[in-house]
């Protein structure tokens, strides 16, 4: 079937090709009569004309496509962020394509290569562990990108992060101030810097408050065996005579799994064990007690990422930007004071 061209629209409307081009590319000015505009639009609609974006991108060297690589689209944190990024990208005239790496370096690289093959104008990336080589290759290809949520050591790139260390300190300080002394941290086994900062903020706050740090202070969880590791780990910890009086989960996935386990084990929250978590999810609403959690500035992360990338696409040789946004501590009933 023959593709309808601008020439076909011009013939049907009885106007010049130049007039059709002006109207369909929204470059209308007072020199084009309203009658001509109406004729062109009607002819385009009747012929079911669709612009040839491939030809257009060859001419402009732009596809107006942005690629977004998230770590796990099933995680409410990333799905909400993707929606915000898509809305902001649309406002600036971009189409957003989304890929989920599932925290897998090979899948991550395949997605990056796919977006490069699609000639995306730029990428917004939540990198995975061991993806430095892939990002260095991207820099050599001169494809603009912005890192969100995480950053990797050894990669000099534009990034948007939150104050992971400080907000983790704030959560721990809140628990200490509420009278909790034997606080367990549940965190991932990882080399990702933003997660390590959360652990460090926790440990430094315990030390600052002269609370003893013992070998069972941090329960490390494999990202590929969350439920299994949490069940085994909490079973072991809850059977100790020195049970924790509070638990701080460093992600919403860990928190949901941990809350299920604590509930099944008959643990009363916060009477027996207080609970605080990173990030929000609708799943928290299923628990009878309102949760204390870290609320990330999703709207600011998403809009800033798109605006930063748009500037990088349109202006070469911009200095690197590393933006740190501030998360908030939302206090619920799950960390109610031991003194009450």
Secondary structure, 3 states (H helix, E strand, C coil): CCCCCHHHHHHHHCCCHHHHHHHHCCCCCCCCCHHHHHHHHHHHHHCCCCCCHHHHHHHHCCCCEEEEEECCCCCHHHHHHHHHHHHHHHHCCCEEEEEECCCCHHHHHHHHHHHHHCCCCEEEECCCCCCHHHHHHHHHCCCEEEEECCCCCCCCCEEEEECHHHHHHHHHHHHHHCCCCCEEEEEECCCCHHHHHHHHHHHHHHHHCCCCCCCCCEEEECCCCHHHHHHHHHHHHHCCCCCCCEEEECCHHHHHHHHHHHHHCCCCCCCCCEEEEECCCHHHHHCCCCCEEEECCHHHHHHHHHHHHHHHHHCCCCCCCEEEECCEEECCHHHCCCCC
